[in-house]
Amino acid sequence: MRVPPGTDCWRMTGTDECVNNAPFYFLEVEGDFEVRCKVKANYESPDDQAGVMIREDEENWIKCGIQMVGDIPHMCATVTHDYSDMSLHPLPVSTSFCYTISFLCVIISSMCFTSLKKSRTRPIL
């Protein structure tokens, strides 16, 4: 997937700005589900990001992925319910690591609980 520069999904944290123009592939699902993906991207600019988003609508979603902060990759999770709230954790800089992102989504009274884990797999070629 090629993503145009300056695109993002973000809502009103620190400002009244809402950005909802990042492209994404989607699949509609019902009930409980699990998503697993391996993230590999050609990060070209600061704040470039690749990952998974679970989206109810433009005001309610969760995204998790690998985001570049300067030259350091970070595990990034953003939860949005009207406002976006993001957390970051630095990851080792190494081409021999591939990060697997797992979402385990259990629907309980319209709430979604996620599980994020990092796993070491074979080197990315």
VEXDREN-2710 file (C-alpha; in Angstrom, 1 decimal):
% VEXDREN-2710
k/r/px/py/pz
1/MET/0.0/0.0/0.0
2/ARG/1.3/3.5/-0.9
3/VAL/0.2/6.1/1.6
4/PRO/0.3/9.8/0.6
5/PRO/2.3/12.1/2.9
6/GLY/0.5/14.1/5.6
7/THR/-2.3/11.5/6.1
8/ASP/-3.3/10.3/9.6
9/CYS/-6.2/9.3/11.8
10/TRP/-6.3/11.5/14.9
11/ARG/-8.9/13.4/16.9
12/MET/-8.7/16.5/19.0
13/THR/-5.9/15.9/21.4
14/GLY/-4.3/19.2/22.4
15/THR/-6.2/20.9/19.6
16/ASP/-9.6/20.8/17.9
17/GLU/-8.0/19.2/14.9
18/CYS/-9.5/16.0/13.4
19/VAL/-7.6/14.2/10.7
20/ASN/-9.3/11.3/9.1
21/ASN/-7.6/10.9/5.7
22/ALA/-5.2/7.9/6.1
23/PRO/-6.0/5.0/3.7
24/PHE/-6.5/1.5/5.1
25/TYR/-7.7/-1.9/4.0
26/PHE/-10.8/-3.1/5.9
27/LEU/-12.9/-6.1/6.6
28/GLU/-16.3/-5.9/8.4
29/VAL/-16.6/-8.4/11.2
30/GLU/-19.2/-9.2/13.9
31/GLY/-18.7/-10.6/17.4
32/ASP/-15.3/-11.6/18.9
33/PHE/-12.3/-11.8/16.7
34/GLU/-8.5/-11.9/16.7
35/VAL/-6.2/-10.1/14.2
36/ARG/-2.5/-10.8/13.8
37/CYS/-0.1/-9.2/11.4
38/LYS/3.6/-8.7/10.8
39/VAL/4.6/-5.1/10.2
40/LYS/7.3/-4.1/7.7
41/ALA/7.3/-0.7/6.0
42/ASN/9.6/1.6/4.2
43/TYR/9.7/4.4/6.8
44/GLU/10.7/7.6/5.0
45/SER/9.6/10.4/7.2
46/PRO/9.5/11.1/11.0
47/ASP/6.2/9.9/12.4
48/ASP/5.6/7.3/9.6
49/GLN/3.5/4.5/10.9
50/ALA/2.2/1.1/9.8
51/GLY/-0.1/-1.3/11.7
52/VAL/-3.7/-2.4/12.4
53/MET/-6.8/-0.4/13.2
54/ILE/-10.0/-1.6/14.6
55/ARG/-12.6/1.0/13.7
56/GLU/-16.3/1.4/14.7
57/ASP/-16.6/4.8/13.0
58/GLU/-14.6/8.0/12.6
59/GLU/-14.9/8.9/16.3
60/ASN/-14.2/5.4/17.9
61/TRP/-11.2/3.3/17.0
62/ILE/-8.0/1.7/18.2
63/LYS/-4.8/1.5/16.1
64/CYS/-1.6/-0.2/17.0
65/GLY/1.6/-0.4/15.0
66/ILE/5.2/0.6/14.6
67/GLN/5.9/4.3/14.4
68/MET/9.2/6.0/13.7
69/VAL/10.1/8.7/16.1
70/GLY/13.2/10.2/14.7
71/ASP/15.3/7.2/13.7
72/ILE/13.9/4.9/16.5
73/PRO/11.0/2.5/15.9
74/HIS/8.4/2.6/18.6
75/MET/5.4/0.3/19.4
76/CYS/2.5/2.7/19.2
77/ALA/-1.1/2.3/20.4
78/THR/-3.8/4.9/20.0
79/VAL/-7.3/4.6/21.5
80/THR/-9.9/7.1/20.3
81/HIS/-13.3/7.7/21.8
82/ASP/-14.1/11.2/20.7
83/TYR/-10.4/12.2/21.6
84/SER/-7.3/10.3/20.6
85/ASP/-4.9/9.1/23.3
86/MET/-1.5/7.7/22.2
87/SER/1.2/5.7/24.0
88/LEU/4.7/4.8/22.7
89/HIS/7.4/2.4/23.7
90/PRO/10.8/2.3/21.9
91/LEU/11.9/-0.9/20.2
92/PRO/15.4/-2.2/19.4
93/VAL/16.7/-1.0/16.1
94/SER/17.5/-4.2/14.2
95/THR/16.7/-5.5/10.8
96/SER/16.6/-9.1/12.2
97/PHE/13.5/-8.5/14.2
98/CYS/9.9/-8.6/12.8
99/TYR/7.2/-7.5/15.1
100/THR/3.9/-9.3/15.2
101/ILE/0.9/-7.2/16.3
102/SER/-2.0/-9.2/17.8
103/PHE/-5.4/-7.8/18.6
104/LEU/-7.8/-10.0/20.6
105/CYS/-11.1/-8.2/20.5
106/VAL/-13.8/-9.3/22.9
107/ILE/-17.1/-7.4/22.7
108/ILE/-18.6/-6.8/26.1
109/SER/-21.2/-4.1/26.4
110/SER/-19.7/-2.2/23.4
111/MET/-16.2/-2.3/24.8
112/CYS/-13.2/-3.8/23.0
113/PHE/-10.3/-5.2/25.0
114/THR/-7.0/-5.6/23.1
115/SER/-3.8/-7.6/23.8
116/LEU/-0.6/-6.4/22.2
117/LYS/2.5/-8.6/22.1
118/LYS/5.9/-8.5/20.5
119/SER/7.4/-11.7/19.1
120/ARG/10.7/-12.4/17.6
121/THR/10.4/-14.2/14.3
122/ARG/12.8/-15.1/11.5
123/PRO/14.7/-12.2/10.0
124/ILE/13.1/-10.0/7.4
125/LEU/14.8/-10.3/4.0
END
